């Protein structure tokens, strides 16, 4: 029995091993098994990479190296899992909620995080770049390219100078991909997370800070502060 977030119902729930379902792929060295969500009763696949590099007995204790073969019994394969699953399929994409960011801009920022959560790093970066441009447009800023829009965000006081400088880093890394030059741009999860952090900073400056200020002023006017 495992405890994780079900990608179907979104609940943190127990996933029960389906007896006899464990299989070992001797070509990919993956051990996988079927599990059933205790909440929505839908089925998932849980597995481990390189499962033959470490064996476990039925009590979950490590045993000396043994090669799981294509004729291994399900209970032997299941013993290499037993709460040590490294991945779950289908993949559950998770986003980040931007409560103070309006409509499509906030939704697209959430989608960028969903891309990141499933390893679609190029998609996350391209969306983050588009979100920053959309934030500028939402403030009535136009221009021939993103560089001009970012500079205008700073010039008009929507973002601080250092935030604008960071936003240009998003522009630099996103330019080649935005124009289809994927082969020349290698990105990692760390790169994508850095870009999302910058996107967060821009959105907080453009929308979050003014919105929080208005809420505080409203509370003060109502005598609650």
C-alpha positions, 0 to 999 in steps of 0.5 A: 500500500502506498500513499501519494497524490492520485493524478485522477482525483487529486487526493492524497490517498492510498494506492493498493497493489493489484495482486499478480500485476507486477511485471519486469521488462528485461529490456528496459530494466523497469519493474512496474505494477498496477495500483488502485486508488482507494478514493476514486478506484481508478488504476495507476502504474507505479515503477522503478528504473533499474529495478534489477540492481537491488533486490528485496525479499518479501519482508522488504529487506535488501538482499544481495544483487540478483538479476530479475529475468523475464520469467520472474514471478509477480511476487518477486517483482513486487518485492522490488517495489513495495513503497519504493516506486520512483514514478507514477503513470499517468503523470500528474501535472500541477500548477501554481495559482496566481490569485492576483493575476487577471484571467488569461495571464494568470491561467497561462502562468499556471500552465507554465508551471504545469509544463515544468511539473511534467518535465516540459521545460522548453514549454515552461520557458516559452510560456513564461516569456509569453506571460511577461509580454502579456503582462506588459500588454495588459498595462497598455504597453506596446512595442516592436518586441519584448525588449521594448516592452520590458523597458517600458514596464520599468520606465512606467514604474510597473517593475523595479529596475532589477526585476526588468533586468531579470526579465531580459534574461527570460527574453535571452533564453527564450528568443531562440526557442520562440523562433524555432531554433530548438537545436541551439538551446539546451535547457535543464529543469534548473534553467526552467525553474529560474525562468519561472521565478523571474516570471513570478517576480514580474507578476508580483510587481505588476499585479500583486503589489498594487492589489495588496496595497488596494486591499490594505487601503480598503481595510483601513478605510473600513476601519479594520486597521 
